[in-house]
Amino acid sequence: VNAASNGASSQVAPGEIVTIFGSGLGPSIGVGPSVGSDGRLTTSLGDSQVFFQLPTESSATAAVMIYSRADQVSAVVPYRFAFTGPVQVQAAYRGQKSPPVTIQLVAAAPGLFTLDASGQGQVAALNQDGTVNGPSHPAPKGSIITLFATGEGQTAPAGVDGKPAASPYPTPVLPVTVTIGGQPAQKQYAGGAPGQVAGVMQVNVQVPAGVPSGSL
């Protein structure tokens, strides 16, 4: 699933953070991301790995790991896959690989992060004054809010697996649009989230003046 929206899908995009559910995928206690000596997140975490392989290639590419636990792992689809079509995915724990499964690679498969990481309910958004958006801290109409997403696909400069975002921040190759309450919102910025791993996109948009008040 897309790690932000938690929506099951048969499609993934380059740089998308994905979560795989199963059994025997990792240690009993969850392990968070680890940074290697090169300053990038590692491709092995808690003895867990995730591999992506093109049908035309003889070897697989190890993905950057975000999280590892016995029943789920999260990884970043390698940016090197610049095509659309089938790709094989395997999870591994302590060298034991799962049977390969096939998933479709597409140009983009976006999803928004939510506060409880369920992909539903309250979006993970920051108001212009830095407060976390919610019923007790609503965003004034016309103000800027910050959203976080993954699955935007290829970027310019090209995404580097496991690298925290730094200037010059990568921006999506494909156009980004946002609607709030069904109304188009003016985009101020869409690109790498400072300090966050490549694959997390920050989007700053202006709340339309004409949207109704309350939860949208």
QUIVENFEN-V991104 format. One record per residue. N is the residue number from 1. NEAR is the number of other ideal C-beta (glycine too) atoms within 10 Angstrom. D_FIRST is the distance of its C-alpha to the first C-alpha in Angstrom with 1 decimal. Layout:
n = <N	N>
near = <NEAR	NEAR>
d_first = <D_FIRST	D_FIRST>
This chain:
n = <1	2	3	4	5	6	7	8	9	10	11	12	13	14	15	16	17	18	19	20	21	22	23	24	25	26	27	28	29	30	31	32	33	34	35	36	37	38	39	40	41	42	43	44	45	46	47	48	49	50	51	52	53	54	55	56	57	58	59	60	61	62	63	64	65	66	67	68	69	70	71	72	73	74	75	76	77	78	79	80	81	82	83	84	85	86	87	88	89	90	91	92	93	94	95	96	97	98	99	100	101	102	103	104	105	106	107	108	109	110	111	112	113	114	115	116	117	118	119	120	121	122	123	124	125	126	127	128	129	130	131	132	133	134	135	136	137	138	139	140	141	142	143	144	145	146	147	148	149	150	151	152	153	154	155	156	157	158	159	160	161	162	163	164	165	166	167	168	169	170	171	172	173	174	175	176	177	178	179	180	181	182	183	184	185	186	187	188	189	190	191	192	193	194	195	196	197	198	199	200	201	202	203	204	205	206	207	208	209	210	211	212	213	214	215	216>
near = <17	24	24	25	20	15	11	8	16	10	15	22	25	29	29	27	25	27	17	19	11	13	9	12	21	25	15	8	9	15	16	11	15	14	12	12	6	9	10	16	22	16	21	15	25	22	14	26	25	29	20	24	16	17	9	7	11	6	8	20	17	17	23	28	25	23	19	27	17	17	13	19	28	22	29	27	29	21	23	13	19	12	11	13	11	11	23	16	20	16	25	19	20	11	7	9	12	17	7	13	12	10	16	14	21	17	15	18	22	19	21	19	21	18	13	9	12	10	17	11	9	14	17	17	21	18	18	16	10	8	13	12	20	14	8	7	13	15	20	13	14	12	12	18	21	18	20	18	26	26	27	28	22	18	23	11	10	14	26	16	21	24	18	17	22	11	6	10	16	22	16	22	16	14	8	17	10	19	12	17	14	9	14	11	20	12	14	12	15	21	19	26	19	12	9	14	24	24	31	23	30	18	24	18	22	18	23	17	9	8	17	10	9	8	10	12>
d_first = <0.0	3.8	5.9	8.4	7.7	5.2	5.3	4.6	5.9	8.4	8.9	8.5	11.4	13.8	13.5	9.9	8.8	5.5	5.3	6.6	8.5	12.0	15.6	17.9	15.4	17.6	20.4	21.0	21.1	18.2	19.0	18.2	18.5	21.8	23.9	26.0	29.6	28.6	26.9	23.4	20.5	20.8	18.9	19.8	19.2	20.7	21.4	17.8	16.6	13.9	15.5	15.0	17.9	19.4	21.5	24.6	24.3	25.9	23.9	20.3	19.2	18.1	15.3	16.0	14.8	13.9	13.8	14.9	15.7	16.6	13.7	10.8	10.7	9.4	10.7	11.6	11.7	15.5	17.5	20.0	18.2	20.1	19.8	17.9	17.5	16.1	15.1	15.0	12.7	14.4	14.1	17.5	19.4	23.1	23.3	22.2	19.5	17.2	17.9	16.2	13.6	13.6	11.0	12.5	13.1	14.0	16.0	13.7	10.4	11.2	10.0	12.5	12.6	14.3	17.1	15.7	12.1	11.1	10.2	13.5	17.2	18.9	17.4	18.0	21.1	24.4	27.6	30.3	32.3	29.5	28.8	25.4	25.0	25.4	28.1	30.6	30.0	29.4	29.4	32.8	32.8	33.4	31.9	29.1	25.7	23.1	19.4	16.6	13.5	11.5	10.9	14.6	15.3	18.7	21.2	24.9	26.0	23.5	20.7	21.7	19.1	19.3	22.0	22.4	23.1	26.9	29.5	29.4	26.0	23.7	23.0	20.7	22.5	21.3	22.7	21.0	22.0	21.6	22.9	23.9	25.2	25.1	27.4	26.9	26.8	28.6	26.5	28.3	25.9	22.5	21.8	21.2	21.3	24.4	23.8	20.0	18.3	17.9	14.5	15.2	17.1	19.8	21.1	24.6	25.7	28.8	28.7	30.6	34.1	33.9	30.9	31.7	31.7	29.4	25.6	24.1>
